[in-house]
Amino acid sequence: MLYVGISPDKKSKPNSRANLRQRIKAMAEAKVMEIADEKGFSRSVVAEIIKQAGEVD
């Protein structure tokens, strides 16, 4: 389960939505790597696939 706290931007933290997006992406990538390890996939191949998927955005 993923809990994400969302609150309005503050003057001292103007890009909280962008930061939230980056944190979610990093957490998703970490989970994909964890699953890859469990299933015996090559981390370098999985990392390359993640990189290519990010370039599509």
N, C-alpha and C positions, 0 to 999 in steps of 0.2 A: 504494500500500500504506500502511496506517495502522498504526503501532505505538503501543500505549498501554501505558505502564508502570503496573501496579497493585500497590500495597503496602498493608498494613494501616494503619488510622488511627493517628496518633501523638498524644500528648497536646498537642503544640504545633500540630498540624494536624488538628483533630477532624472536619472535613467534607471529607476528600479525595475521597470518592465523589461528593459534590455538585459539587465543583470539577472533577472528571474529566468529569462529565456536561455541565457548562457548556462546558468546552474542546472536547469532541467536537461539541457543538451549534454552537459558533462556527466550528469547522473545516468542518463540513458546510455551513453557510450560506455561508461564503467560497467553497467549491467550487461550490455552486449558482450563485453570482454569477459566478464565472469561466466556467462553462458558458454562462450566459445571455449574457455578453459575446461569447463565441465564436459563439453562434448568432444574435446580433443582437436578443435580446429586451430590452425596456425594463427597466432596473434597478429603477425605481420600482414597476413592476407585479410584478416578481418579489419585491421586498422586501415588498410588501403581501400576497402569497400566503404567504410565509414567516411573516409576522406572524400571519395568520389561522390558519395551521396550528399555530402555537405556542399559540394561544388554546384550541385543541381539547384539548390535553393536560390 
